[in-house]
Amino acid sequence: MSNLIVTRKGKPFATEKAALMRKGVLSIQGRETEVVPVDGGFALREQPKAAPVAEPQKEAETKPDTPQRQRKRVPLGRRNILKYPDRPGYRRRVVNDIDDRVLTFQQAGWEPVSQEDLLDQDARIGASRMGLTARKPVGGGVHGVLMEIPEEWYLEDQQAKQDEIKRLEDDMKRNRGGVEGAYGSIDIK
């Protein structure tokens, strides 16, 4: 297995899907591979690169300092590193892992999403990170944890928030004689 590409622990990938994910990452890096079965798992075998055929170019067209683009460029301002694919029937959000926020969210029914659940949905997650919670640095030494909650519970929570806002607004209106928009007062002396 010395010429095959396997996991960082030196073992074959457990599933063909995990091997295909690694193949995709290597493809982005310009390395062409193929999935091969080995020892009850899967590995990648690197394809030999064909010798490039040089095409004659005019001297004016040659730009030696320009890197050759092998993949589509995504400008930094256009990507959203905290955006993850949706899961049907669930709501997801990134929660900053400061103090006990993750624990508080867990007590409210939110569950951390494992990176294994994202393998087939997000190319940024490598197969070597299976079993770990999906986390991203969000700045200032803080990490964000991807969490999800069933859609039904999320909607219940949102309705409870809206009910509280309505109750507070009704109290303010009652205190001002029931007049719409009568929030606050003006005293002229």
N, C-alpha and C positions, 0 to 999 in steps of 0.2 A: 504493500500500500504506500510505498515511499513516493511514487510518482503520482499518486491520486490526491485529490483535495478532499479532506474530511473535516470534522469539527475541530475546535481548538484543543480538545482533550485527546485528539488522535483517534477518535472512534468514528465509524460511519454515521451518517445522518440517519435518524430513526425512521423518518418517512420520506417518501419521494417528494412530497410538497416542501419539506424543509430543504432538501437538496436543490429543488427548483428555485427557492427563494435565494439561496446563496448564489446560484447560477445567475440570477438576475442582477445581483449586486456586482458580481465579477464582470458581467456583460457591460454594465455602466462604466466600469474601469477599463473597458476595452479588451477584456480577456474572454475568449470564446471557449466554452466547455460543453461537455455532454454528461448526462446522468447515467451512471452504470451501477447495476446491483453488485454488492459485495458483502460478504459475511453477515447476512441477515439484515442488511441495511442498504444505504445508497451512498455513493461517492461521486465526485466529479473528476472527469479526465479532461485535461486541457487539450484543445485542438491545436495542432501545429499551425502556425501562421504561414500563409502563403507569402512567398517573396513578393514585395510590392513591385508592380510594373511601372517603371518611370515613363511618364508621358513627356514628350518634348514640349517645352514652354518657351514662350518669348521672354527675353530678358526683362522687359518692362513689366510682365505679369508676375514675376517671381517675387514673393515676399517671404524671406527666410525667417523673419521674426514673428510671423503670424502663426499661432498654434492651429493645428488641424482639428476641427470640431468633429467628434465622433458621436456626440449625443446632443440633445436639445438643451440649450442654455436657459436656465430659469433665473431671471434677475432677482437679486436679494430682496428688493422692495415688494415683490409680487408674491413671495411665498409666505405662508402662515405656518410656522413651525408648531403652533399649538392646535392646529386643525387636524382632527382625526376623523376617519370615516364613521358615519352613523351606523347604529345597529337597530334594525327594525324592532319596535316595541320598547325601546329604551331611550333615555336622554343622557347625553354625556357632557361632562365639563372637566376642565383642568382646575384642580384645587391646589393652592400653594401649601407646601408642606412646612408650615411654620406653627410653632406652639402645638396646639392639639386640634388644628382644623381638620385634618384627615380623620381623626378619631371622632370628632363631632359629626362630620358628614356620615361616617359609618353608622353611628348611633341613630341617624335620621334615615337610614335605609340605603345610602349610597355604598357601592362596592368598588374597590379598585379593579381596574381592568388589567389583566396580565398581558404581557407582550406576546405571548403565545396566541392569544385571541386575535391579535392584529396581524399575524404573520401573512395571511393571504390577502389582507386589505391594504397594507401600508408597506411600501418598499423601503422605508427608512428603518424598519425594525429588522435586524438580522436574525438568522436562525440560531445563532449562538446565544441569544438572550432569552431562550425559552424558560418559562417559569417565573420570570421576574415581573414586577409591576411596571407598567408603562409610565415612565418618568422622563421629564425634560427639564433642563436648566431654564429658568425664567428670568434670571438676572439677580445680581446682588448676592450670589451664593445660595439662592433659594431654588428649590426644585418644585415643579408642578407635577401632581399625580393625576393621571387620567382616571376618572370615576364615572360610574353610571348608575342609574336608578330606573326601575320600570316606569314606563310612560304614565301608567295609571296613578302611581304614587306621586310623580312629579306634578301632574295636573291637580291632584288633591291639595298639594302644598301651595301651588299657585293660587288656587281658589281660596284657601285659608288666608293668604296674604291679602287678596283682593277684598275679602269680607272684612278684615281688620281695617283696611283703608276706608272702606265705605262706612263702617261704624264710626271712625274718627271724624270723617267729613260730616256725617249726620249730626254728631254731637256739636260740631262747630256751627252748623246751620241752626240748630235748636237754640244755641246761646245767642244768636243774632236775630232771633225772631223769625227764623225759617226763610230768610231772604237769600236767594241764590247769589253766590259770589260775595256774600258779606263776611269775609274772613278778616278779622282784625278791626281796629278802630282808629279814629283820628281825634285828638283832643286839641282844641284851639284855645289859647289862654290870652 
